Amino acid sequence: MKHYSWESSFLEIFETCIERYRAGSKNPDELYMPDEMAFISSIGYKPREFFDFIEDHVEEGEPSPITALLIASVRRDYFISQQESQPSSHEITTDDLPPRDAEIEGIRWLPRIITKARAKLRGELHPNIMYACGGDRNFLKQHDIHPADFLRFIWGAGESDEKIAAYVRQSG
């Protein structure tokens, strides 16, 4: 992978996969060419993570390729700087997620999206879980926070749910 122009590769693969998806290739295990898989792994992504953004973009109109790139940029930065380009062996499942109606400081959905964002940073999302899914996007829109900005804030806030709640209240 060329680090200087990695974002161009990301967008090129994203657009190519959108075309393949629209042409009927809707299986994340068969969507990518070997060099694309190598690239996806090199930025700390799993095939399903990348696929979920493609699927939602085609089916729901978001996230945009640029939003997907910005989210990937945060994950890639974390993967390289914090994980030294080594994937985590841990994975969270839907059983590990707080319920959709759980609250922190009266903010519904916040415990769930925090858990997903922390797992996204570490590359620990089970294939059945998506960071920036429709529910997450609704939450983030309601509070006027870009998904990549939220992910970066989660990284900076560490384990402080109180900082995150204050950030959400200030943003919205």
C-alpha positions in Angstrom: 0.0 0.0 0.0 1.2 3.5 -0.8 0.6 5.5 2.3 0.8 8.9 0.7 -2.2 8.2 -1.6 -4.0 5.6 0.4 -7.2 7.7 0.3 -7.3 7.6 -3.5 -7.1 3.8 -3.3 -9.9 3.7 -0.8 -12.2 5.8 -2.9 -11.3 3.9 -6.1 -12.1 0.6 -4.4 -15.3 2.0 -2.8 -16.6 3.2 -6.2 -15.7 0.0 -7.9 -17.5 -2.0 -5.2 -20.5 0.2 -5.6 -20.7 -0.7 -9.3 -20.3 -4.4 -8.5 -23.0 -4.2 -5.8 -25.4 -2.5 -8.2 -24.6 -5.2 -10.7 -25.7 -7.9 -8.2 -22.6 -8.8 -6.3 -24.0 -8.6 -2.8 -21.9 -11.1 -0.9 -19.1 -9.4 1.1 -17.0 -12.5 0.9 -17.1 -12.4 -3.0 -17.1 -8.6 -3.6 -13.4 -7.9 -3.6 -10.4 -8.8 -5.7 -7.3 -10.1 -3.9 -5.4 -6.8 -4.1 -8.5 -5.0 -2.8 -8.7 -7.4 0.2 -5.0 -6.8 0.9 -5.7 -3.0 0.9 -8.7 -3.3 3.1 -6.7 -5.4 5.6 -3.8 -2.9 5.5 -6.0 -0.1 6.8 -7.4 -2.3 9.6 -10.7 -3.0 8.1 -12.6 -6.3 7.7 -14.4 -7.1 4.5 -17.9 -6.8 6.1 -17.1 -3.3 7.5 -16.3 -2.0 4.1 -19.2 -3.8 2.6 -21.7 -2.3 5.1 -20.8 1.2 4.0 -21.2 0.2 0.3 -24.5 -1.5 1.0 -25.9 1.4 3.0 -24.7 3.9 0.4 -26.5 2.1 -2.4 -29.6 1.2 -0.5 -30.0 4.3 1.7 -28.0 7.0 0.1 -25.5 7.3 2.9 -22.9 7.3 4.1 -21.3 9.1 1.2 -17.9 7.8 -0.1 -16.3 10.8 1.6 -17.9 10.1 5.0 -16.8 6.4 4.6 -13.3 7.6 3.9 -13.2 10.0 6.9 -14.4 7.1 9.2 -11.8 4.8 7.6 -9.1 7.5 8.2 -9.8 7.5 11.9 -9.7 3.7 12.1 -6.5 3.6 10.0 -4.8 6.1 12.2 -5.7 4.2 15.3 -4.7 0.9 13.7 -1.3 2.2 12.7 -0.5 4.3 15.7 -2.1 2.4 18.6 -2.2 -1.1 17.3 1.1 -1.0 15.4 -0.8 -2.4 12.3 -1.8 -5.5 14.3 -5.4 -6.5 14.3 -7.1 -7.2 17.5 -8.0 -10.8 18.3 -11.1 -9.7 20.3 -14.5 -9.2 18.8 -17.7 -7.8 20.4 -21.0 -9.3 19.5 -24.6 -8.0 19.6 -24.8 -9.5 23.1 -22.1 -7.0 24.2 -24.0 -4.0 23.0 -26.1 -2.0 25.5 -29.9 -2.0 24.6 -31.1 0.7 22.2 -33.0 2.5 24.9 -30.0 2.6 27.4 -29.0 6.1 28.5 -26.0 8.0 29.9 -26.9 11.2 31.6 -30.3 11.1 30.0 -29.0 10.6 26.4 -30.6 7.7 24.8 -28.6 5.5 22.5 -25.3 6.9 23.8 -24.1 3.8 25.6 -24.7 1.7 22.5 -22.9 4.1 20.1 -20.0 4.5 22.5 -19.5 0.7 22.7 -19.7 0.4 18.9 -17.3 3.4 18.4 -14.7 2.0 20.8 -14.9 -1.4 19.1 -14.7 0.3 15.6 -11.5 2.0 16.6 -10.0 -1.3 17.7 -11.4 -3.3 14.7 -13.4 -5.5 17.1 -16.9 -5.3 15.6 -18.5 -8.6 14.8 -19.6 -8.7 11.1 -23.2 -8.3 12.3 -22.5 -5.0 13.9 -22.0 -1.7 12.0 -20.6 1.6 13.3 -22.6 4.4 11.7 -25.6 2.2 10.9 -28.9 3.9 10.3 -29.6 4.1 14.1 -26.2 5.6 14.8 -26.6 8.1 11.9 -30.0 9.2 13.2 -28.4 9.7 16.7 -25.4 11.6 15.2 -27.7 13.8 13.0 -29.9 14.6 15.9 -26.8 15.9 17.8 -25.2 17.4 14.7 -22.0 15.3 15.0 -20.2 13.8 12.0 -19.6 10.1 12.4 -15.8 10.5 11.9 -15.7 13.4 14.4 -17.5 11.3 17.0 -15.0 8.4 16.4 -12.1 10.8 16.9 -13.6 12.2 20.1 -14.2 8.7 21.5 -10.5 8.0 20.8 -9.5 11.2 22.7 -11.9 10.7 25.6 -10.6 7.3 26.3 -12.9 5.6 28.9 -14.6 8.8 30.1 -18.3 8.5 29.3 -18.8 11.8 31.1 -16.6 13.6 28.6 -18.4 12.0 25.8 -21.9 12.9 27.2 -20.7 16.5 27.6 -19.5 16.6 24.0 -22.8 15.3 22.7 -24.8 17.8 24.8 -22.5 20.7 23.6 -22.8 19.6 19.9 -26.5 19.3 19.7 
